[in-house]
């Protein structure tokens, strides 16, 4: 209950400051690199946020911009009216993402689900562009680490701190086909430092598929799905469908998903919900950005 009040208060704060100066910042502005009129034209807005739903998108926050991001998930809709169709239950992730320069973005976060801490970096390798030198796709690399701080049940084995770490490595291959449609492929490897027994591998592989379909100037439909090539028993492939609404230079994301977790380990590999059984959860992502360094302060680190 306390978590729900904190989240509602945070949303009110974000909406109340929607017209502040920081709110007018372009989230993806490439402030560290100004193209001349003769240069090739770099493609922007492949997706409308740095996350498609749960997973990373090809987008980075602009250089010198800090993005305070809230990912919120309610309980299962199938719980019925007694639990107000999942609204009586909630999990959330609070995160801070920062653009180091036009290519490198870093972030940290803390999730209530399994009391996880996480950190990540995302680096642009190739950028889609048109003009003199045409490249039809963008390619980025994302790497994250996750620490599960939830206390273990009493056993004869006391785990080391390192046993609770897991890691994810991803390549993000995306293309903006036109102003209305974009897609992304995300081959992923997740590594667990410790698993339950010797029959379970430490490494898991999956392929993510993401789509954006523009409906109007400010509304887009997004879809995100991960197919697991090897998996933990009892879990399902995650599938999320959402609506992105652009408001004042920012994107408010509403979606329905069968996953509860918001880190790569939990939403890709440990999704217990099933679309076939109606075990779905409503959620949203919202962010507030702040400019920490103005463009003139970034000239020394131009790439």
Secondary structure, 3 states (H helix, E strand, C coil): CHHHHHHHHHHHHHHHCCCCHHHHCCCCCCCCCCCCCCCCEECCCCCCCCECCCCECCCCCCECEEEEEEEEEEEEHHHCHHHHHHCCCEEEEEEEEEECCCCEEEEEEEECHHHEEEEEEEEEEECCEECCCCECCEEEEEEEEEEECCCCCCCCCCCCHHHHEEEEEEEEEEEECCCCEEEEEEEEEEEECCCCCCCCCCEEEEEEEEEEEECCCCEEEEEEEEEECCCCCCCECCEEEEEEEEECCEEEEEEEECCCCCCHHHHHHCECCCCCCCCCEEEEEEEEEEECCCHHHHHHHCC
